[in-house]
Amino acid sequence: MSQVSVSERAAVAGEVPVTRAPYFVRKKKGITPRSIAVLVFLTICALFFCVPLYVVVVTSFKTMDQIREGAIFTLPHIWTLEAWDHAWNRACSGIKCDGLKVGFWNSVSILFPSLILSISLAMVTGFALALWNVRWAGGFLFLLFICAFVPFQIIMYPLIVMTTTTKIYGTLWAVAVIHAVLAMPVLTLIFRNYYKDIPTEIMSAAMMDSGSFWRIFFEIIVPMSGNILIVVLILQITSIWNDYLIGVTFGGLSGQPMTVNLANLITISTGTTNYAHNMAAALLTAIPPLVVYFLVGKLFVQGVTAGAIKG
């Protein structure tokens, strides 16, 4: 005897009509031409970046005799770190042969002051523009928007005059300050857009508790800025570390970052070019930002998806 549900018995008695959900057969998704085209495109893009990287890595472990064979895709017969040791300790950048380690520490000395200066000022300015009643906030925001798209080459000479007048031209501090100044418009817009989504009830409650500007900033705003700080840190680290033009313009002879030393090493050479040394030097320059991204890359994605960057 089949089981009859309560609703069906009630329907038979004329009390409740029987309603059943329609049944649809789910179609199996096959491989479409669109998915094939996307897969082919992504494969070509991956090969476009991975093949040159493979050649650079493999060549850096080869000797010159193996490089002269012309087989750029083959693995080294004898793996050696001689090119890496030479690039780090003895590579010639101009008239000095101190290796890339000098430029590495110069880049580190430029990176940290620039990060602290640019991010701290942008956070305060973005907070004031987004949540504080600042006079002429609209005009200042429009000026920041214009400055964010002004090419660096247009204002290069005025910046050279300013750094020369303040006696910091040709030093590490000049490079760090210029990086911070040029990053301010974009970072301020990013922080302002992020803080704009903070509920006004939080600000109203903080002001009712006699919260001052700095107290609200340090006790409420800074703890809520974790996502955007990770995003901005990775963007700034990548931008500052990979920069060449600012370093070669404002660094002088003693304040050149690692990228300038790398360019001098590759372009200024005498005799036979040792491609293994050049490849090892390029990898040594690229490793630090890659390490940073691999360590906090997951947090970077979380920050973007959580709304750290908005239009």
C-alpha positions as CSV (number, residue, x, y, z in Angstrom):
1,M,0.0,0.0,0.0
2,S,1.5,3.3,-1.0
3,Q,2.1,6.1,1.5
4,V,-0.2,9.1,1.1
5,S,1.0,12.4,2.4
6,V,-1.1,14.6,4.7
7,S,-1.5,17.3,2.0
8,E,-2.7,14.7,-0.6
9,R,-5.3,13.3,1.9
10,A,-6.4,16.9,2.6
11,A,-6.7,17.5,-1.1
12,V,-8.8,14.4,-1.6
13,A,-11.1,15.7,1.2
14,G,-11.4,19.0,-0.7
15,E,-9.5,21.1,1.8
16,V,-6.1,21.9,0.2
17,P,-5.2,21.7,-3.5
18,V,-2.1,19.6,-4.4
19,T,0.8,21.7,-5.7
20,R,3.9,20.0,-6.9
21,A,7.1,21.8,-8.0
22,P,7.8,21.3,-11.7
23,Y,10.6,18.9,-12.5
24,F,13.2,20.0,-15.0
25,V,15.9,17.7,-16.4
26,R,19.3,19.5,-16.0
27,K,21.2,19.5,-19.2
28,K,24.8,18.5,-19.1
29,K,27.1,21.3,-20.1
30,G,29.4,20.3,-22.9
31,I,32.5,21.9,-24.3
32,T,31.4,25.0,-26.2
33,P,33.5,26.9,-28.8
34,R,33.5,29.9,-26.4
35,S,35.2,27.9,-23.6
36,I,37.7,26.5,-26.1
37,A,38.5,30.0,-27.3
38,V,39.0,31.3,-23.7
39,L,41.2,28.3,-22.9
40,V,43.4,28.9,-25.9
41,F,43.7,32.6,-25.2
42,L,44.7,32.0,-21.6
43,T,47.2,29.3,-22.6
44,I,48.8,31.7,-25.1
45,C,49.0,34.4,-22.4
46,A,50.6,32.0,-20.0
47,L,53.2,30.8,-22.5
48,F,53.9,34.5,-23.4
49,F,55.1,35.1,-19.8
50,C,56.3,31.7,-18.8
51,V,58.6,30.8,-21.7
52,P,60.8,33.9,-21.3
53,L,60.9,33.4,-17.6
54,Y,62.0,29.8,-18.1
55,V,64.8,30.9,-20.4
56,V,66.0,33.5,-17.9
57,V,66.0,31.0,-15.0
58,V,67.7,28.2,-17.0
59,T,70.3,30.5,-18.5
60,S,71.3,31.9,-15.1
61,F,72.6,28.5,-14.1
62,K,74.6,27.8,-17.2
63,T,78.2,28.4,-18.1
64,M,79.3,30.4,-21.1
65,D,80.3,27.3,-22.9
66,Q,76.8,25.9,-22.6
67,I,75.3,29.3,-23.6
68,R,77.4,29.4,-26.8
69,E,75.8,26.1,-27.9
70,G,72.6,28.1,-28.7
71,A,70.2,25.6,-27.1
72,I,68.3,28.2,-25.0
73,F,65.5,25.8,-23.9
74,T,67.8,22.9,-22.7
75,L,68.6,22.4,-19.1
76,P,72.2,23.0,-17.9
77,H,74.6,20.1,-18.2
78,I,76.3,21.3,-15.0
79,W,74.2,23.5,-12.6
80,T,76.3,26.3,-11.2
81,L,75.7,29.4,-9.0
82,E,78.8,31.2,-10.2
83,A,76.6,33.7,-12.1
84,W,74.5,34.4,-9.1
85,D,77.5,35.0,-6.9
86,H,79.2,37.2,-9.4
87,A,76.0,39.3,-9.9
88,W,75.5,39.8,-6.2
89,N,79.1,40.4,-5.1
90,R,81.3,41.4,-8.1
91,A,79.2,42.7,-10.9
92,C,80.3,46.1,-12.3
93,S,77.8,48.9,-12.4
94,G,79.7,51.8,-14.1
95,I,83.1,52.2,-12.6
96,K,82.4,50.3,-9.4
97,C,82.4,46.5,-9.2
98,D,80.6,46.0,-5.8
99,G,77.8,43.8,-7.2
100,L,74.1,44.3,-6.8
101,K,74.1,44.1,-3.0
102,V,74.8,47.9,-2.8
103,G,71.8,48.7,-4.9
104,F,69.7,46.2,-2.9
105,W,70.3,47.9,0.4
106,N,69.8,51.3,-1.3
107,S,66.4,50.1,-2.5
108,V,65.5,48.9,1.0
109,S,66.6,52.3,2.4
110,I,64.3,54.0,-0.1
111,L,61.4,51.7,0.3
112,F,60.6,51.9,4.0
113,P,60.6,55.7,4.4
114,S,58.6,56.1,1.3
115,L,56.0,53.6,2.4
116,I,55.6,55.2,5.8
117,L,55.4,58.7,4.5
118,S,53.1,58.2,1.6
119,I,50.6,55.8,3.3
120,S,50.4,57.7,6.6
121,L,49.7,61.0,4.9
122,A,47.3,59.5,2.4
123,M,45.3,57.8,5.2
124,V,44.9,61.0,7.1
125,T,44.0,63.0,4.0
126,G,41.5,60.4,2.8
127,F,39.8,60.1,6.2
128,A,39.4,63.9,6.3
129,L,38.0,64.1,2.8
130,A,35.6,61.2,3.3
131,L,34.2,61.6,6.8
132,W,35.1,65.0,8.1
133,N,33.5,68.3,7.2
134,V,36.5,69.9,5.4
135,R,36.1,73.2,3.7
136,W,36.8,73.1,0.0
137,A,36.9,69.3,0.1
138,G,35.4,69.1,-3.4
139,G,38.0,71.4,-5.0
140,F,40.8,69.7,-3.3
141,L,39.5,66.3,-4.4
142,F,39.3,67.6,-8.0
143,L,42.9,68.8,-7.8
144,L,44.0,65.4,-6.5
145,F,42.2,63.8,-9.4
146,I,44.1,66.0,-11.9
147,C,47.4,65.5,-10.2
148,A,47.0,61.7,-10.3
149,F,47.1,61.7,-14.1
150,V,49.9,64.3,-14.6
151,P,53.0,62.5,-16.1
152,F,56.1,62.5,-14.0
153,Q,58.2,63.9,-16.8
154,I,56.2,67.2,-16.9
155,I,57.1,68.0,-13.3
156,M,60.6,66.5,-13.2
157,Y,62.5,69.7,-13.5
158,P,60.6,71.6,-10.8
159,L,61.1,68.6,-8.5
160,I,64.9,68.7,-9.3
161,V,65.0,72.4,-8.4
162,M,63.1,71.8,-5.1
163,T,65.3,68.9,-4.0
164,T,68.4,70.9,-4.9
165,T,67.2,73.8,-2.9
166,T,66.5,71.6,0.1
167,K,70.0,70.0,-0.2
168,I,68.7,66.5,-0.6
169,Y,69.3,66.0,-4.3
170,G,71.5,63.0,-5.0
171,T,70.6,61.2,-1.7
172,L,68.4,58.3,-0.8
173,W,66.0,60.7,0.9
174,A,65.4,62.5,-2.3
175,V,64.3,59.3,-4.0
176,A,62.1,58.3,-1.1
177,V,60.4,61.8,-0.8
178,I,59.7,61.9,-4.6
179,H,58.1,58.5,-4.5
180,A,55.9,59.5,-1.6
181,V,54.9,62.8,-3.3
182,L,54.0,61.2,-6.6
183,A,52.0,58.4,-4.9
184,M,50.0,60.8,-2.7
185,P,47.2,61.7,-5.2
186,V,46.3,58.1,-6.1
187,L,46.6,56.7,-2.6
188,T,44.5,59.5,-1.2
189,L,41.7,58.8,-3.7
190,I,41.9,55.1,-2.8
191,F,41.7,55.7,0.9
192,R,38.9,58.3,0.4
193,N,36.8,55.9,-1.6
194,Y,37.3,53.2,1.0
195,Y,36.4,55.4,4.0
196,K,33.4,56.8,2.2
197,D,31.6,53.5,2.8
198,I,32.0,53.6,6.6
199,P,28.5,54.1,8.1
200,T,27.9,57.6,9.3
201,E,26.3,56.2,12.5
202,I,29.8,55.2,13.6
203,M,31.2,58.7,13.1
204,S,28.1,60.2,14.9
205,A,28.5,57.9,17.9
206,A,32.2,58.7,18.1
207,M,31.6,62.4,18.0
208,M,29.0,62.2,20.7
209,D,31.5,60.5,22.9
210,S,33.7,63.6,22.5
211,G,36.0,61.9,20.1
212,S,38.6,64.2,18.5
213,F,39.9,63.9,14.9
214,W,43.0,62.0,15.9
215,R,41.3,59.9,18.5
216,I,38.7,58.7,16.0
217,F,41.4,58.2,13.4
218,F,43.6,56.0,15.6
219,E,40.9,54.1,17.6
220,I,38.3,53.5,14.8
221,I,39.6,54.2,11.3
222,V,43.1,52.6,11.5
223,P,41.7,49.2,12.9
224,M,39.1,49.1,10.1
225,S,41.8,49.7,7.4
226,G,43.4,46.3,7.3
227,N,42.1,45.3,3.9
228,I,43.1,48.5,2.1
229,L,46.5,48.6,3.8
230,I,47.5,45.2,2.4
231,V,46.4,46.3,-1.1
232,V,48.2,49.7,-0.9
233,L,51.3,48.1,0.5
234,I,51.7,45.6,-2.3
235,L,50.9,48.3,-4.9
236,Q,53.5,50.7,-3.4
237,I,56.2,48.0,-2.9
238,T,55.9,46.9,-6.5
239,S,55.9,50.5,-7.8
240,I,58.9,51.7,-5.7
241,W,61.0,48.6,-6.1
242,N,60.6,48.4,-9.9
243,D,61.1,52.1,-10.5
244,Y,64.0,53.2,-12.7
245,L,63.4,56.8,-13.8
246,I,63.1,58.4,-10.3
247,G,66.2,56.5,-9.0
248,V,68.4,57.5,-11.9
249,T,67.2,61.1,-11.8
250,F,67.3,61.9,-8.1
251,G,69.7,59.2,-6.7
252,G,73.0,60.6,-7.9
253,L,76.0,58.3,-7.7
254,S,75.5,57.1,-4.1
255,G,71.7,56.7,-4.0
256,Q,71.1,54.5,-7.0
257,P,68.5,51.7,-6.4
258,M,68.9,48.2,-7.6
259,T,67.1,48.7,-10.9
260,V,69.6,51.4,-11.9
261,N,72.5,49.1,-11.0
262,L,70.9,46.4,-13.1
263,A,70.5,48.7,-16.1
264,N,74.2,49.8,-15.8
265,L,75.3,46.2,-15.5
266,I,73.5,45.1,-18.7
267,T,74.0,48.2,-20.9
268,I,77.6,49.1,-19.8
269,S,79.9,46.1,-20.5
270,T,83.2,45.5,-22.1
271,G,84.4,42.5,-24.0
272,T,82.1,39.5,-24.3
273,T,78.7,39.8,-22.7
274,N,78.1,37.1,-20.1
275,Y,74.4,36.4,-20.4
276,A,74.4,34.2,-17.3
277,H,75.5,37.1,-15.2
278,N,72.8,39.4,-16.7
279,M,70.0,36.8,-16.2
280,A,71.1,36.2,-12.6
281,A,71.1,39.9,-11.9
282,A,67.6,40.3,-13.4
283,L,66.3,37.5,-11.2
284,L,68.0,38.9,-8.1
285,T,66.2,42.3,-8.8
286,A,62.8,40.6,-9.4
287,I,62.8,38.2,-6.4
288,P,62.0,40.7,-3.5
289,P,58.6,41.9,-4.8
290,L,57.7,38.4,-5.8
291,V,58.5,37.1,-2.3
292,V,56.3,39.9,-0.8
293,Y,53.4,39.0,-3.1
294,F,53.7,35.2,-2.4
295,L,53.6,35.9,1.4
296,V,50.6,38.3,1.4
297,G,49.1,37.6,-2.0
298,K,46.1,35.9,-0.5
299,L,45.4,38.9,1.7
300,F,45.8,41.1,-1.4
301,V,43.0,39.2,-3.1
302,Q,40.8,39.4,0.0
303,G,41.4,43.1,0.2
304,V,40.3,43.7,-3.4
305,T,37.2,41.5,-3.1
306,A,36.3,43.1,0.3
307,G,36.2,46.5,-1.4
308,A,39.6,48.0,-0.8
309,I,39.7,49.4,-4.4
310,K,36.5,51.0,-5.7
311,G,35.8,53.3,-8.5
